[in-house]
Amino acid sequence: MSHGRFDNPVVASLAGFFDLFRKQELASRLTEADRFYGKSCLITGANSGLGFALAVELARRGTRVIMANRNRSPEAVDRARKLSGSDRITSRYVDLSRIETIYAFVESLAAENLHPDVTILNAGVALPGSRKTVDGQDEMFQVNYLSNVILTRLMLDKGVIPADGRGDSLPRIIFISSDSHQGSSAIDYEEFGRYFEYGVSKGIQNYSYFKLVLNTYAVELSRRLNADGVKVGVNAICPGPVHTNITRAAPFALRMVLNLIFKVIFRSPEKAALPVVYMAISPDFEGKTGEYLHMFKPKRMDPKVYEPEAGEKLWRESEKIVKW
Ligand SMILES: NC(=O)c1ccc[n+]([C@@H]2O[C@H](COP(=O)([O-])OP(=O)(O)OC[C@H]3O[C@@H](n4cnc5c(N)ncnc54)[C@H](OP(=O)(O)O)[C@@H]3O)[C@@H](O)[C@H]2O)c1
C-alpha cells in the first residue's frame, strides 16, 4: 500500500523549491540580539547538515550544546567550537538504529544530572529502500520515528526533561519534521512496526509518511504532558529544503541529480537553522505547545495529525513495539 504524497525523489525535491517563495511571517522575530545564555540544548544528529548548523548557531548565541551523535569522532565538535567561538559544546554517543544505545545515553544524562532546556530531535535518514536494524525494525521507521519515541519517553521518565512545570522557563522539545508529510495516508497498522522489503519509490513515500507518524506522536505527547496546563512545550518544524547530504544513500545516478538540485536550489544549513533556533530560544514560544512552523511560517499540519483517536492508537501501538 502506498503512503506518501511523492514517490519520485526528483519531484519531491522540486516541490520543496516552491516553498522558498512562501511568505515567512515570523522571520523578523529572530534578531541578532537574541541570546540563550545559561541555557542548554541537546541536538540529535548534530555532526552534519542541519544539526551541525544548529549546534554552531545555538552555541554562538550563548547556549551550552550537547551534540548527540552516532559518529564518535571529535572532529565535528572541534569544528563547531571553532565556528561558533564557544567551547561550551560537547558530544555524546547515541545510535538511533540501536535501541540499547538510547537507554545507555539517557542513563548517562541522568547520572550526570544534565537537564537540557531544549531537546531537538533532528537526526533522520532518507533511504532508497528497506534496511533491517539490529533491533529487527525498518531503519527509516526506527531512526525517523520509533527511536524518537523511546528517547523522549526515557528522558521524561528519568526526569532528564523535567515535566513538573517548575523552573524559570518550561523545557522545550522540538521535532524536526518535513512539510512533505502533508497528504500522506492515515497510519497503516497492518505494516506498523513490521519489517518488509521495499525499493526507491516506496522509500520516498515512507520518508514523508514517517514524518506524519512523527507529527502525530508530537501532538499526542503534547496532549498527554499538558492536559492540565503547559509543562513542556512540544512543537514541530519543517526547516524547508536544505542543502545537506541527506541523499547520501541514494543510487549513484540519482544522487548526482539530487545533489545538483540541492546545490542550485536549496538553502544552506546555516540559513535553514534559523527558524529552528527561533523556535528553540524565542520567548514567543514560551508556554506554546502543539505548534508547527514551516520555516518561519506558522501552519497547520495534516489534519490527521490532530485526531485524538489517531494519537491515542499510535501511542498504544508504539508501546507494544517497545514492550512498555
Ligand atoms: N535536507 C532537507 O531538505 C530536509 C528537509 C526537511 C526536513 N529535513 C530533516 O532535517 C533533519 C536533518 O537532516 P539533514 O538534511 O541535515 O541530513 P543529514 O545531513 O544527513 O543529517 C542527518 C543527521 O542524522 C544523523 N543520523 C542518521 N542516522 C542516525 C542514527 N542511526 N543515529 C544517530 N544519528 C543518526 C546523521 O549522522 P551520520 O553523519 O552519522 O549519518 C546526521 O548527523 C532530518 O530529520 C530530516 O528529515 C531535511
The ligand as a Tripos MOL2 file, in Angstrom:
@<TRIPOS>MOLECULE
LIG
   48    52     1     0     0
SMALL
NO_CHARGES

@<TRIPOS>ATOM
      1 N1         17.5650   18.2580    3.8510 N.am      1 LIG1
      2 C1         16.3190   18.6580    3.6860 C.2       1 LIG1
      3 O1         15.9440   19.2100    2.6420 O.2       1 LIG1
      4 C2         15.3070   18.4520    4.7900 C.ar      1 LIG1
      5 C3         14.0160   18.9530    4.6130 C.ar      1 LIG1
      6 C4         13.0740   18.7600    5.6060 C.ar      1 LIG1
      7 C5         13.4300   18.0940    6.7660 C.ar      1 LIG1
      8 N2         14.6980   17.6100    6.9260 N.ar      1 LIG1
      9 C6         15.0190   16.9030    8.1650 C.3       1 LIG1
     10 O2         16.1210   17.5220    8.7850 O.3       1 LIG1
     11 C7         16.7830   16.5750    9.6360 C.3       1 LIG1
     12 C8         18.2880   16.6360    9.4060 C.3       1 LIG1
     13 O3         18.5530   16.1960    8.1000 O.3       1 LIG1
     14 P1         19.7170   16.7980    7.1870 P.3       1 LIG1
     15 O4         19.0810   17.2650    5.9400 O.co2     1 LIG1
     16 O5         20.5700   17.6950    7.9810 O.co2     1 LIG1
     17 O6         20.5020   15.4610    6.7840 O.3       1 LIG1
     18 P2         21.9640   14.9480    7.1450 P.3       1 LIG1
     19 O7         22.9870   15.9640    6.8120 O.co2     1 LIG1
     20 O8         22.0520   13.6120    6.5010 O.co2     1 LIG1
     21 O9         21.9260   14.8030    8.7230 O.3       1 LIG1
     22 C9         21.2670   13.7580    9.3540 C.3       1 LIG1
     23 C10        21.8790   13.5560   10.7100 C.3       1 LIG1
     24 O10        21.2160   12.4370   11.3240 O.3       1 LIG1
     25 C11        22.2200   11.5540   11.7970 C.3       1 LIG1
     26 N3         21.7920   10.1730   11.8770 N.ar      1 LIG1
     27 C12        21.4060    9.3550   10.8620 C.ar      1 LIG1
     28 N4         21.1800    8.1210   11.3400 N.ar      1 LIG1
     29 C13        21.4320    8.1610   12.6620 C.ar      1 LIG1
     30 C14        21.4050    7.2100   13.6870 C.ar      1 LIG1
     31 N5         21.1110    5.9360   13.4500 N.pl3     1 LIG1
     32 N6         21.7160    7.5860   14.9480 N.ar      1 LIG1
     33 C15        22.0720    8.8720   15.2190 C.ar      1 LIG1
     34 N7         22.1280    9.8170   14.2780 N.ar      1 LIG1
     35 C16        21.8270    9.4570   13.0080 C.ar      1 LIG1
     36 C17        23.3630   11.6930   10.7950 C.3       1 LIG1
     37 O11        24.5390   11.1790   11.3650 O.3       1 LIG1
     38 P3         25.6740   10.4650   10.4370 P.3       1 LIG1
     39 O12        26.5060   11.5820    9.9090 O.co2     1 LIG1
     40 O13        26.3940    9.5700   11.4060 O.co2     1 LIG1
     41 O14        24.9680    9.7050    9.3550 O.co2     1 LIG1
     42 C18        23.3720   13.2030   10.6170 C.3       1 LIG1
     43 O15        24.0520   13.8180   11.6640 O.3       1 LIG1
     44 C19        16.1710   15.2170    9.3200 C.3       1 LIG1
     45 O16        15.2170   14.8860   10.3210 O.3       1 LIG1
     46 C20        15.4690   15.4590    8.0030 C.3       1 LIG1
     47 O17        14.3790   14.5800    7.8130 O.3       1 LIG1
     48 C21        15.6500   17.7750    5.9650 C.ar      1 LIG1
@<TRIPOS>BOND
     1     1     2 1
     2     2     3 2
     3     2     4 1
     4     4     5 ar
     5     4    48 ar
     6     5     6 ar
     7     6     7 ar
     8     7     8 ar
     9     8     9 1
    10     8    48 ar
    11     9    10 1
    12     9    46 1
    13    10    11 1
    14    11    12 1
    15    11    44 1
    16    12    13 1
    17    13    14 1
    18    14    15 2
    19    14    16 1
    20    14    17 1
    21    17    18 1
    22    18    19 2
    23    18    20 1
    24    18    21 1
    25    21    22 1
    26    22    23 1
    27    23    24 1
    28    23    42 1
    29    24    25 1
    30    25    26 1
    31    25    36 1
    32    26    27 ar
    33    26    35 ar
    34    27    28 ar
    35    28    29 ar
    36    29    30 ar
    37    29    35 ar
    38    30    31 1
    39    30    32 ar
    40    32    33 ar
    41    33    34 ar
    42    34    35 ar
    43    36    37 1
    44    36    42 1
    45    37    38 1
    46    38    39 2
    47    38    40 1
    48    38    41 1
    49    42    43 1
    50    44    45 1
    51    44    46 1
    52    46    47 1
@<TRIPOS>SUBSTRUCTURE
     1 LIG1         1 GROUP 0 **** ****
